[in-house]
Amino acid sequence: MLLRFGIFLVLAALGGAAITVQAGLNSQVARMLGHPLWATLVSLTVSIISIVPLLIAFRAGPPHLEGLSHAPWWVWIGGALGAFFITVALMTAPELGAVVFISAVVMGQTIASILLDQFAIAGFPSRPVTLLRVAGALLVVAGVLLSAWAAQAATRTAQANAVSEIAR
């Protein structure tokens, strides 16, 4: 059981690393195409093209479409949230930098996760808010603020150094 947990933890960390790289790459596509929404479309299209070989390799049977007729309307929001995330990521990541961007993403995920667990929303089982979970979330918020402050300080220093070089 501990090994399985460890494997899932590593896979989640790799997924986090992947979205960091994805944000940077998609931002470059947005600059080349002239608009973030075109880059989102390209990203999602490449996602579809990428998943087809995996469906074949894993011999995934056909989907159970009859289950969709009983699905609540709100399950379809997941796809829109994916498109929203990709668009927001490629717009904000270049401005914030990788560390601040991902820290802010983790902060949003942490806060939303506490609510999803507390109220058993979106298919998550109920896991009550505890003082330790809130403390962990507050540490994440503090980390975002510290990272953002450090990034702004580094930017100001770089700008001041550039002005000094020009003045010489």
Residue pairs with C-beta under 8 A, 6 or more apart in sequence:
16 102
16 106
19 89
19 102
19 105
20 98
20 101
20 102
22 43
22 86
22 89
23 89
23 90
23 93
23 98
23 101
23 102
24 93
24 94
24 98
26 39
26 40
26 42
26 43
26 86
26 89
26 90
27 39
27 89
27 90
27 91
27 93
27 94
29 38
29 39
29 42
29 43
29 90
30 36
30 38
30 39
30 90
30 91
33 39
33 42
36 87
36 90
36 91
37 87
39 86
39 87
39 90
40 83
40 86
40 87
40 90
43 86
43 90
44 82
44 83
44 86
54 60
89 101
89 105
92 101
92 104
93 101
96 104
96 148
96 151
97 151
99 147
99 151
100 144
100 147
100 148
100 151
103 140
103 143
103 144
103 147
103 148
104 144
104 148
106 140
106 144
107 140
107 141
107 143
107 144
110 136
110 137
110 140
111 137
114 129
114 133
114 134
114 137
115 121
116 122
116 124
117 124
117 125
117 126
117 127
117 128
117 129
118 126
118 127
118 128
118 129
119 126
120 126
